[in-house]
Amino acid sequence: MKTDLYSLEFTPDDNIGYAVGAAGTVLRTFDAGATWHQQPVLGSEALYGVSFPEDELLGYVCGAGGLIARTVDGARTWQRLNSGVTSDLHRILFPHSQQTGFAAGNDGIVLTTADGGATWTRCRIGTSVRLCGLDFPVDHVTGYVAGQQGAIYKTTDGGVHWFLRNAHPAGPVRLDIRSIHFPDNDEIGYAVGSEGRSLCTRDAGETWHEGMAPVRATLNSTRFRSDMATGLAVGDRGVIVRTLDGETWQTSNSEVSADLYSVRLLGDAQFAVCCGAEGTILKCFDNGQTWLRCHILAD
């Protein structure tokens, strides 16, 4: 399979996971990412985000043209939901709840639902930039979205109000943020994006300190362990970088040249899975140092 895969997610037990991508592609794994099974496609639209909040049955995807869909049987069938927008949606998240969720995408769009996706309301955030990063680390009250031009917005009331926490308040060069992650609380968080650049906050987003990975490729996704210092990021041209202190990064050899779009840590975070262009799925067993290709099977 050579279809681009844009996002992946695992259930809390880390064994069952889903990957989604171009042309409505949905894959499922039962063995922590070693092998993947093709599921029935969901239309022809690209799927950019996926969320399974509590188990392997109830899940959501978002994608091109404002698409949001829900499954209650583990991706065997899908119900399309009315998002009320037509802009591409890049991230969807149901943090700590089956009822309250958020989605973010192009044109500064942030959506919220309080009824399991049956209805969606657009948040007033005050920007028109593309938003690719979304995280609610502790509950569905305090969260962050991030995107182009270094834009980082924070809410402390479940999305009713959003406040700009700009990563570059005075700098002429603005990082396009592709991913944001707060691994254990809403105090310490990380973001990555264009030109191999990274950001870190240790004061709940009030200030951000910029770092630089030893690469120039765009970093598309990052995840950190709950110790808040050990993390991975993946990016264009097969780039994978890892850090043990949250500040200095070193490259890992992915042995692929395909763009990588999404990464997730499993278990004690010695294990990780990432996905990307041309059906690429990789897994590591040693904290990001060595990566092996996973198998995709046709059901």
Secondary structure, 3 states (H helix, E strand, C coil): CCCCEEEEEECCCCCCEEEEEHHHCEEEECCCCCEEEECCCCCCCCEEEEECCCCCCCEEEEEHHHCEEEECCCCCCCEEECCCCCCCEEEEECCCCCCCEEEEEHHHCEEEECCCCCCCEECCCCCCCCEEEEECCCCCCCEEEEEHHHCEEEECCCCCCCEECCCCCCCCCCCCEEEEECCCCCCCEEEEEHHHEEEEECCCCCCCEEEECCCCCCEEEEEECCCCCCEEEEEHHHCEEEECCCCCCEEEECCCCCCEEEEEEECCCCEEEEEEHHHCEEEECCCCCEEEECEEECC
